[in-house]
């Protein structure tokens, strides 16, 4: 991170266009989701089922991963294990060199963003083109995704039209969305034809059949995984599910929570490379199972539910902080509430602990989560760990001892609150950093006890 979180927040808040883009987008997505889950009973039942499936998966994670590997190998899919981002990148490079690959076309994948795949391949003179329209826009702008479902949500039509004119030298009408999409598709279609390798993420991997499930809306994922001669799928180890019967529930929760759709446009189920009697599809399929700190999280009893996330983005869409500052302010692959609890666990408190401060604990993210992750509880747990990991100064130690003493003795508490109300000392007891972003509370002229006592004395 080149700048600290506070600096990035100030930059985001000073950009009225960015704030307007996010406000409009979040309002739209929230409305779509409310319509998709208009039946409260159905929502409650689906959420309960989704939570149970994800909890079952986490409890059986090692066994399910071994089962997935076995069945994928039986189906002809090559399976690789990557302990961290560096190992995952090296596996990619080895496969690319074996295929003499010079061009790679990539479907949407947050896991590839997590390991920095695009920049790594470019360093080794391998062109990597994003095929998802939002990802392609972000790539052209030399930016990173600002949302895990809608990467270019921070840009409006006029900004996209200007980008296409500048980078693609195409005349664009900012008011014609179909034209903008058509220009992007025209460029990308040529990339599919000449790509040596197609790369994708994995939404769910079905353990008992060795099947990779990809959910998408544009068809680019299908082209990325079938047109090139080799397909590489990168998957976080938590994405495995026990069997096909779990898929309909999770699929319904994912699409409705993410974009308000009752069903996605494309659901791709990949079980093997091209067979002898088939006319299309890749000749080789590789699955890279990425750990990168996930097994450590899975063993943490207080935090393991972090891995239940299905990457729908609903927590971001309902987060008042994310809505105001956008995704780039977080400075991490995963922004918003899920990023605030996942990134410090993956990268460490020293690097990403500051993200935990951008939460008011309003609970909207937890209510919106389709698989029942208690995001506010996880946030509190991580904040507590962050606090305990810091060295408490002598001054802080004295302050908390005084606070404890006052709150344990009624007479001292009464005297302290009375002094505050009479002398107006509240500004002196709140740190400057706290006062910069909040209205300083002023104590009432009378405490609640005094008001009740006075009320009782009235005739």
Secondary structure, DSSP 8 states (H G I E B T S, - for coil): --S-HHHHHHHHHT-HHHHHHHHHHHHHHHHHHHHHT--HHHHHHHHHHHHHHHHHHHHTHHHHHHHHHHHHHHHT-EEEEESSHHHHHHHHHHHHHHTT--EEEE---HHHHHTTHHHHHHHTT-EEEE-SHHHHHHHHTT---SSSS-TTTT--HHHHHHHHHHHH-----TT-HHHHHHHHHHHHHHHHHH-SEEEE--SEEETTTTEEEEEESSSHHHHHHHTSSEEEEEEEGGGEES-GGGHHHHHHHHHHHHHS-SS-SEEEEE-SS--TT-SSS-SEEEEEEE-TTHHHHHT-TTTGGGGG-----HHHHT-HHHHHH-SGGG-SSS-HHHHHHHHHHHH-HHHHGGGGGS-----HHHHH-TT---HHHHHHHHHHHHHHHS---HHHHHHHHHHHHHHH-HHHHHHHHHHHHHHT-HHHHS-HHHHHTS------SS-HHHHHHHHHH--
